[in-house]
């Protein structure tokens, strides 16, 4: 199942520098492993924001939920999930 996921990050300004660095390092390692595994298909920065738009290809809703809840930055995120379906005008679908 394909999902588009918009993630807006809002780290607290007073977050301890070591906690911040550790959280960001764990987030990067976790997201890159999911990319290597093929579940996190792509990630795009949204210009001018601390946000990204990502495409996930996972077996079901529960798997996406598990991935998102295990993001180290999850407590600092606002997340919008959109399930995706093939568009009939997509030339690659022919």
N, CA, C and O atoms as CSV, one atom per row, in Angstrom:
chain,resi,resn,atom,element,x,y,z
A,1,UNK,N,N,0.847,-1.174,0.000
A,1,UNK,CA,C,0.000,0.000,0.000
A,1,UNK,C,C,0.891,1.235,0.000
A,1,UNK,O,O,1.881,1.312,0.728
A,2,UNK,N,N,0.519,2.185,-0.824
A,2,UNK,CA,C,1.281,3.427,-0.905
A,2,UNK,C,C,0.615,4.526,-0.092
A,2,UNK,O,O,-0.607,4.670,-0.079
A,3,UNK,N,N,1.461,5.295,0.586
A,3,UNK,CA,C,1.000,6.422,1.388
A,3,UNK,C,C,1.919,7.613,1.165
A,3,UNK,O,O,3.138,7.461,1.095
A,4,UNK,N,N,1.334,8.792,1.055
A,4,UNK,CA,C,2.088,10.038,1.115
A,4,UNK,C,C,1.962,10.539,2.548
A,4,UNK,O,O,0.861,10.613,3.093
A,5,UNK,N,N,3.089,10.880,3.152
A,5,UNK,CA,C,3.087,11.306,4.554
A,5,UNK,C,C,3.833,12.632,4.662
A,5,UNK,O,O,5.014,12.722,4.327
A,6,UNK,N,N,3.130,13.659,5.133
A,6,UNK,CA,C,3.746,14.959,5.386
A,6,UNK,C,C,4.080,15.036,6.870
A,6,UNK,O,O,3.221,14.828,7.728
A,7,UNK,N,N,5.332,15.335,7.152
A,7,UNK,CA,C,5.792,15.417,8.538
A,7,UNK,C,C,6.342,16.813,8.805
A,7,UNK,O,O,7.313,17.239,8.180
A,8,UNK,N,N,5.716,17.514,9.735
A,8,UNK,CA,C,6.192,18.818,10.190
A,8,UNK,C,C,6.848,18.623,11.547
A,8,UNK,O,O,6.242,18.052,12.454
A,9,UNK,N,N,8.077,19.092,11.691
A,9,UNK,CA,C,8.839,18.904,12.930
A,9,UNK,C,C,8.890,20.220,13.696
A,9,UNK,O,O,9.122,21.280,13.114
A,10,UNK,N,N,8.673,20.142,15.006
A,10,UNK,CA,C,8.756,21.314,15.883
A,10,UNK,C,C,9.517,20.929,17.140
A,10,UNK,O,O,8.923,20.618,18.172
A,11,UNK,N,N,10.847,20.954,17.040
A,11,UNK,CA,C,11.670,20.655,18.215
A,11,UNK,C,C,11.598,21.824,19.195
A,11,UNK,O,O,11.643,22.983,18.780
A,12,UNK,N,N,11.487,21.532,20.479
A,12,UNK,CA,C,11.459,22.622,21.465
A,12,UNK,C,C,12.771,23.407,21.436
A,12,UNK,O,O,13.850,22.824,21.326
A,13,UNK,N,N,12.668,24.722,21.534
A,13,UNK,CA,C,13.858,25.572,21.519
A,13,UNK,C,C,14.796,25.268,22.679
A,13,UNK,O,O,16.010,25.437,22.562
A,14,UNK,N,N,14.229,24.817,23.808
A,14,UNK,CA,C,15.039,24.569,25.003
A,14,UNK,C,C,15.466,23.097,25.142
A,14,UNK,O,O,15.926,22.679,26.204
A,15,UNK,N,N,15.313,22.328,24.074
A,15,UNK,CA,C,15.722,20.927,24.117
A,15,UNK,C,C,17.240,20.845,24.307
A,15,UNK,O,O,18.002,21.513,23.608
A,16,UNK,N,N,17.659,20.026,25.252
A,16,UNK,CA,C,19.079,19.843,25.537
A,16,UNK,C,C,19.822,19.496,24.237
A,16,UNK,O,O,19.352,18.676,23.448
A,17,UNK,N,N,20.980,20.124,24.026
A,17,UNK,CA,C,21.740,19.942,22.788
A,17,UNK,C,C,22.142,18.485,22.570
A,17,UNK,O,O,22.122,18.003,21.438
A,18,UNK,N,N,22.508,17.778,23.641
A,18,UNK,CA,C,22.885,16.371,23.498
A,18,UNK,C,C,21.679,15.503,23.147
A,18,UNK,O,O,21.787,14.585,22.334
A,19,UNK,N,N,20.542,15.792,23.754
A,19,UNK,CA,C,19.310,15.052,23.448
A,19,UNK,C,C,18.914,15.310,21.995
A,19,UNK,O,O,18.525,14.391,21.274
A,20,UNK,N,N,19.018,16.559,21.582
A,20,UNK,CA,C,18.693,16.920,20.193
A,20,UNK,C,C,19.589,16.153,19.218
A,20,UNK,O,O,19.091,15.536,18.277
A,21,UNK,N,N,20.893,16.188,19.435
A,21,UNK,CA,C,21.843,15.523,18.544
A,21,UNK,C,C,21.594,14.020,18.505
A,21,UNK,O,O,21.632,13.415,17.434
A,22,UNK,N,N,21.342,13.415,19.656
A,22,UNK,CA,C,21.081,11.976,19.716
A,22,UNK,C,C,19.785,11.627,18.983
A,22,UNK,O,O,19.737,10.653,18.232
A,23,UNK,N,N,18.750,12.410,19.201
A,23,UNK,CA,C,17.460,12.160,18.554
A,23,UNK,C,C,17.586,12.267,17.035
A,23,UNK,O,O,17.059,11.427,16.305
A,24,UNK,N,N,18.280,13.296,16.561
A,24,UNK,CA,C,18.451,13.471,15.114
A,24,UNK,C,C,19.280,12.343,14.511
A,24,UNK,O,O,18.988,11.890,13.404
A,25,UNK,N,N,20.302,11.885,15.215
A,25,UNK,CA,C,21.128,10.775,14.720
A,25,UNK,C,C,20.317,9.488,14.646
A,25,UNK,O,O,20.424,8.744,13.672
A,26,UNK,N,N,19.504,9.220,15.670
A,26,UNK,CA,C,18.669,8.010,15.662
A,26,UNK,C,C,17.611,8.085,14.573
A,26,UNK,O,O,17.304,7.081,13.931
A,27,UNK,N,N,17.051,9.278,14.362
A,27,UNK,CA,C,16.051,9.481,13.308
A,27,UNK,C,C,16.659,9.186,11.929
A,27,UNK,O,O,16.056,8.494,11.109
A,28,UNK,N,N,17.849,9.716,11.692
A,28,UNK,CA,C,18.509,9.505,10.405
A,28,UNK,C,C,18.802,8.020,10.179
A,28,UNK,O,O,18.537,7.496,9.097
A,29,UNK,N,N,19.341,7.348,11.181
A,29,UNK,CA,C,19.667,5.920,11.045
A,29,UNK,C,C,18.399,5.097,10.792
A,29,UNK,O,O,18.388,4.220,9.928
A,30,UNK,N,N,17.341,5.378,11.542
A,30,UNK,CA,C,16.080,4.646,11.407
A,30,UNK,C,C,15.473,4.867,10.017
A,30,UNK,O,O,15.069,3.912,9.352
A,31,UNK,N,N,15.411,6.126,9.586
A,31,UNK,CA,C,14.790,6.415,8.291
A,31,UNK,C,C,15.618,5.838,7.143
A,31,UNK,O,O,15.057,5.359,6.158
A,32,UNK,N,N,16.935,5.879,7.258
A,32,UNK,CA,C,17.756,5.332,6.182
A,32,UNK,C,C,17.658,3.807,6.106
A,32,UNK,O,O,17.729,3.236,5.018
A,33,UNK,N,N,17.496,3.147,7.253
A,33,UNK,CA,C,17.302,1.695,7.217
A,33,UNK,C,C,15.975,1.342,6.547
A,33,UNK,O,O,15.905,0.394,5.765
A,34,UNK,N,N,14.928,2.101,6.853
A,34,UNK,CA,C,13.638,1.873,6.206
A,34,UNK,C,C,13.721,2.127,4.700
A,34,UNK,O,O,13.044,1.460,3.917
A,35,UNK,N,N,14.554,3.094,4.295
A,35,UNK,CA,C,14.758,3.339,2.868
A,35,UNK,C,C,15.484,2.155,2.227
A,35,UNK,O,O,15.100,1.696,1.151
A,36,UNK,N,N,16.528,1.668,2.889
A,36,UNK,CA,C,17.252,0.498,2.357
A,36,UNK,C,C,16.335,-0.717,2.263
A,36,UNK,O,O,16.471,-1.530,1.349
A,37,UNK,N,N,15.402,-0.842,3.207
A,37,UNK,CA,C,14.471,-1.977,3.224
A,37,UNK,C,C,13.347,-1.834,2.197
A,37,UNK,O,O,12.602,-2.785,1.961
A,38,UNK,N,N,13.218,-0.650,1.585
A,38,UNK,CA,C,12.218,-0.433,0.545
A,38,UNK,C,C,10.867,0.035,1.034
A,38,UNK,O,O,9.956,0.219,0.227
A,39,UNK,N,N,10.706,0.234,2.335
A,39,UNK,CA,C,9.408,0.693,2.836
A,39,UNK,C,C,9.273,2.217,2.758
A,39,UNK,O,O,8.180,2.732,2.527
A,40,UNK,N,N,10.382,2.936,2.952
A,40,UNK,CA,C,10.387,4.396,2.840
A,40,UNK,C,C,10.939,4.692,1.453
A,40,UNK,O,O,12.150,4.799,1.263
A,41,UNK,N,N,10.033,4.823,0.484
A,41,UNK,CA,C,10.404,4.867,-0.922
A,41,UNK,C,C,11.150,6.148,-1.287
A,41,UNK,O,O,12.149,6.105,-2.006
A,42,UNK,N,N,10.668,7.280,-0.795
A,42,UNK,CA,C,11.341,8.547,-1.083
A,42,UNK,C,C,11.017,9.560,0.001
A,42,UNK,O,O,10.003,9.471,0.694
A,43,UNK,N,N,11.921,10.530,0.120
A,43,UNK,CA,C,11.741,11.602,1.093
A,43,UNK,C,C,12.149,12.909,0.424
A,43,UNK,O,O,13.216,13.008,-0.184
A,44,UNK,N,N,11.283,13.906,0.547
A,44,UNK,CA,C,11.497,15.208,-0.083
A,44,UNK,C,C,11.398,16.299,0.967
A,44,UNK,O,O,10.452,16.328,1.753
A,45,UNK,N,N,12.367,17.191,0.981
A,45,UNK,CA,C,12.314,18.361,1.853
A,45,UNK,C,C,11.302,19.347,1.292
A,45,UNK,O,O,11.217,19.531,0.078
A,46,UNK,N,N,10.538,19.981,2.170
A,46,UNK,CA,C,9.645,21.057,1.760
A,46,UNK,C,C,10.405,22.359,2.002
A,46,UNK,O,O,10.747,22.691,3.137
A,47,UNK,N,N,10.660,23.076,0.936
A,47,UNK,CA,C,11.514,24.253,0.973
A,47,UNK,C,C,10.979,25.289,1.971
A,47,UNK,O,O,9.795,25.626,1.974
A,48,UNK,N,N,11.888,25.778,2.811
A,48,UNK,CA,C,11.557,26.841,3.753
A,48,UNK,C,C,10.871,26.370,5.018
A,48,UNK,O,O,10.467,27.196,5.837
A,49,UNK,N,N,10.727,25.065,5.204
A,49,UNK,CA,C,10.060,24.534,6.383
A,49,UNK,C,C,10.896,23.407,6.972
A,49,UNK,O,O,11.725,22.815,6.281
A,50,UNK,N,N,10.678,23.110,8.249
A,50,UNK,CA,C,11.288,21.917,8.847
A,50,UNK,C,C,10.263,20.804,8.660
A,50,UNK,O,O,9.646,20.332,9.614
A,51,UNK,N,N,10.101,20.402,7.406
A,51,UNK,CA,C,9.060,19.452,7.013
A,51,UNK,C,C,9.572,18.590,5.876
A,51,UNK,O,O,10.508,18.952,5.163
A,52,UNK,N,N,8.932,17.438,5.726
A,52,UNK,CA,C,9.221,16.602,4.569
A,52,UNK,C,C,7.930,15.979,4.072
A,52,UNK,O,O,6.933,15.886,4.788
A,53,UNK,N,N,7.988,15.556,2.820
A,53,UNK,CA,C,6.919,14.774,2.212
A,53,UNK,C,C,7.558,13.463,1.800
A,53,UNK,O,O,8.511,13.441,1.022
A,54,UNK,N,N,7.031,12.381,2.323
A,54,UNK,CA,C,7.619,11.066,2.083
A,54,UNK,C,C,6.590,10.128,1.488
A,54,UNK,O,O,5.388,10.264,1.717
A,55,UNK,N,N,7.092,9.164,0.712
A,55,UNK,CA,C,6.259,8.108,0.152
A,55,UNK,C,C,6.674,6.793,0.816
A,55,UNK,O,O,7.851,6.433,0.834
A,56,UNK,N,N,5.688,6.094,1.354
A,56,UNK,CA,C,5.906,4.795,1.983
A,56,UNK,C,C,5.181,3.726,1.176
A,56,UNK,O,O,4.084,3.954,0.666
A,57,UNK,N,N,5.798,2.574,1.067
A,57,UNK,CA,C,5.185,1.402,0.437
A,57,UNK,C,C,5.244,0.280,1.467
A,57,UNK,O,O,6.266,-0.386,1.631
A,58,UNK,N,N,4.116,0.088,2.156
A,58,UNK,CA,C,4.063,-0.853,3.282
A,58,UNK,C,C,2.913,-1.834,3.087
A,58,UNK,O,O,2.025,-1.609,2.264
A,59,UNK,N,N,2.938,-2.925,3.851
A,59,UNK,CA,C,1.942,-3.985,3.653
A,59,UNK,C,C,0.525,-3.562,4.062
A,59,UNK,O,O,-0.455,-4.022,3.476
A,60,UNK,N,N,0.421,-2.675,5.081
A,60,UNK,CA,C,-0.911,-2.283,5.542
A,60,UNK,C,C,-0.828,-1.051,6.452
A,60,UNK,O,O,0.255,-0.547,6.749
A,61,UNK,N,N,-2.003,-0.584,6.883
A,61,UNK,CA,C,-2.092,0.587,7.763
A,61,UNK,C,C,-1.322,0.383,9.059
A,61,UNK,O,O,-0.656,1.297,9.545
A,62,UNK,N,N,-1.415,-0.804,9.608
A,62,UNK,CA,C,-0.749,-1.087,10.884
A,62,UNK,C,C,0.761,-0.940,10.775
A,62,UNK,O,O,1.408,-0.441,11.696
A,63,UNK,N,N,1.328,-1.376,9.647
A,63,UNK,CA,C,2.774,-1.250,9.475
A,63,UNK,C,C,3.181,0.217,9.388
A,63,UNK,O,O,4.191,0.610,9.970
A,64,UNK,N,N,2.414,1.028,8.673
A,64,UNK,CA,C,2.734,2.456,8.609
A,64,UNK,C,C,2.632,3.075,9.996
A,64,UNK,O,O,3.487,3.869,10.388
A,65,UNK,N,N,1.598,2.719,10.734
A,65,UNK,CA,C,1.421,3.222,12.100
A,65,UNK,C,C,2.641,2.868,12.956
A,65,UNK,O,O,3.161,3.713,13.686
A,66,UNK,N,N,3.086,1.630,12.862
A,66,UNK,CA,C,4.259,1.177,13.620
A,66,UNK,C,C,5.501,1.987,13.253
A,66,UNK,O,O,6.249,2.416,14.132
A,67,UNK,N,N,5.716,2.191,11.967
A,67,UNK,CA,C,6.882,2.959,11.511
A,67,UNK,C,C,6.834,4.368,12.071
A,67,UNK,O,O,7.816,4.855,12.632
A,68,UNK,N,N,5.690,5.024,11.918
A,68,UNK,CA,C,5.590,6.418,12.347
A,68,UNK,C,C,5.744,6.568,13.855
A,68,UNK,O,O,6.430,7.481,14.314
A,69,UNK,N,N,5.129,5.701,14.620
A,69,UNK,CA,C,5.218,5.796,16.079
A,69,UNK,C,C,6.621,5.501,16.590
A,69,UNK,O,O,6.970,5.905,17.699
A,70,UNK,N,N,7.430,4.804,15.798
A,70,UNK,CA,C,8.800,4.500,16.207
A,70,UNK,C,C,9.818,5.532,15.731
A,70,UNK,O,O,11.007,5.398,16.019
A,71,UNK,N,N,9.376,6.551,15.011
A,71,UNK,CA,C,10.290,7.620,14.628
A,71,UNK,C,C,10.791,8.328,15.885
A,71,UNK,O,O,9.976,8.746,16.707
A,72,UNK,N,N,12.089,8.474,16.058
A,72,UNK,CA,C,12.589,9.190,17.232
A,72,UNK,C,C,12.055,10.621,17.340
A,72,UNK,O,O,11.922,11.146,18.445
A,73,UNK,N,N,11.752,11.250,16.214
A,73,UNK,CA,C,11.198,12.609,16.240
A,73,UNK,C,C,9.677,12.632,16.384
A,73,UNK,O,O,9.087,13.711,16.434
A,74,UNK,N,N,9.037,11.479,16.450
A,74,UNK,CA,C,7.571,11.419,16.496
A,74,UNK,C,C,6.953,12.352,17.548
A,74,UNK,O,O,5.966,13.024,17.250
A,75,UNK,N,N,7.506,12.412,18.773
A,75,UNK,CA,C,6.875,13.286,19.771
A,75,UNK,C,C,6.870,14.771,19.378
A,75,UNK,O,O,6.124,15.564,19.953
A,76,UNK,N,N,7.692,15.137,18.412
A,76,UNK,CA,C,7.816,16.537,17.997
A,76,UNK,C,C,7.217,16.798,16.623
A,76,UNK,O,O,7.487,17.832,16.012
A,77,UNK,N,N,6.406,15.865,16.137
A,77,UNK,CA,C,5.880,15.960,14.771
A,77,UNK,C,C,4.372,16.136,14.729
A,77,UNK,O,O,3.633,15.657,15.590
A,78,UNK,N,N,3.949,16.843,13.694
A,78,UNK,CA,C,2.557,16.836,13.260
A,78,UNK,C,C,2.577,16.081,11.928
A,78,UNK,O,O,3.297,16.468,11.008
A,79,UNK,N,N,1.795,15.015,11.824
A,79,UNK,CA,C,1.863,14.123,10.669
A,79,UNK,C,C,0.500,14.051,9.980
A,79,UNK,O,O,-0.537,13.901,10.627
A,80,UNK,N,N,0.530,14.161,8.651
A,80,UNK,CA,C,-0.670,13.987,7.832
A,80,UNK,C,C,-0.429,12.819,6.880
A,80,UNK,O,O,0.561,12.809,6.149
A,81,UNK,N,N,-1.320,11.847,6.885
A,81,UNK,CA,C,-1.189,10.647,6.055
A,81,UNK,C,C,-2.276,10.654,4.985
A,81,UNK,O,O,-3.449,10.895,5.272
A,82,UNK,N,N,-1.862,10.383,3.739
A,82,UNK,CA,C,-2.805,10.275,2.627
A,82,UNK,C,C,-2.565,8.951,1.906
A,82,UNK,O,O,-1.497,8.747,1.330
A,83,UNK,N,N,-3.558,8.040,1.932
A,83,UNK,CA,C,-3.431,6.808,1.146
A,83,UNK,C,C,-3.436,7.167,-0.343
A,83,UNK,O,O,-4.129,8.094,-0.763
A,84,UNK,N,N,-2.665,6.431,-1.126
A,84,UNK,CA,C,-2.553,6.715,-2.552
A,84,UNK,C,C,-3.097,5.560,-3.386
A,84,UNK,O,O,-3.009,4.394,-2.999
A,85,UNK,N,N,-3.658,5.912,-4.533
A,85,UNK,CA,C,-4.131,4.925,-5.505
A,85,UNK,C,C,-3.633,5.337,-6.885
A,85,UNK,O,O,-3.426,6.521,-7.149
A,86,UNK,N,N,-3.447,4.377,-7.746
A,86,UNK,CA,C,-2.969,4.659,-9.105
A,86,UNK,C,C,-3.960,5.562,-9.822
A,86,UNK,O,O,-5.172,5.368,-9.727
A,87,UNK,N,N,-3.441,6.545,-10.538
A,87,UNK,CA,C,-4.281,7.451,-11.326
A,87,UNK,C,C,-4.455,6.865,-12.722
A,87,UNK,O,O,-3.486,6.390,-13.313
A,88,UNK,N,N,-5.665,6.889,-13.256
A,88,UNK,CA,C,-5.907,6.278,-14.573
A,88,UNK,C,C,-5.169,6.964,-15.714
A,88,UNK,O,O,-5.029,6.376,-16.786
A,89,UNK,N,N,-4.697,8.184,-15.519
A,89,UNK,CA,C,-3.946,8.895,-16.573
A,89,UNK,C,C,-2.441,8.693,-16.465
A,89,UNK,O,O,-1.689,9.243,-17.270
A,90,UNK,N,N,-1.986,7.913,-15.482
A,90,UNK,CA,C,-0.567,7.645,-15.306
A,90,UNK,C,C,-0.083,6.747,-16.437
A,90,UNK,O,O,-0.536,5.609,-16.562
A,91,UNK,N,N,0.840,7.250,-17.266
A,91,UNK,CA,C,1.292,6.475,-18.419
A,91,UNK,C,C,2.076,5.226,-18.018
A,91,UNK,O,O,2.191,4.288,-18.807
A,92,UNK,N,N,2.615,5.207,-16.800
A,92,UNK,CA,C,3.343,4.006,-16.365
A,92,UNK,C,C,2.396,2.877,-15.960
A,92,UNK,O,O,2.839,1.748,-15.747
A,93,UNK,N,N,1.107,3.167,-15.852
A,93,UNK,CA,C,0.123,2.157,-15.449
A,93,UNK,C,C,-0.390,1.343,-16.634
A,93,UNK,O,O,-1.092,0.348,-16.458
A,94,UNK,N,N,-0.039,1.770,-17.820
A,94,UNK,CA,C,-0.546,1.108,-19.032
A,94,UNK,C,C,0.096,-0.235,-19.235
A,94,UNK,O,O,-0.214,-0.927,-20.205
